[in-house]
């Protein structure tokens, strides 16, 4: 069983870093971490590209629902989990 964990990020790099660290440390099942960056500044984008299993980068904020739905489209897990980074 594989779970796709999807989170959105928008200029909250400290929260996103803490979230990713916690997910990686506290999960024992195979999972896929998808980060959808919703129009953040470039330093957040670069970090997301290096630390997510899969990612989407938007130039403009798409809103929560659209951002999450776009993450679902690229998910490969058997189940999908939505988690906020804050």
Beta strands, then each sheet from edge to edge (+ up, - down):
strand 1: 3-9
strand 2: 31-38
strand 3: 54-58
strand 4: 79-82
sheet 1: 3+ 2+ 1+ 4+
end
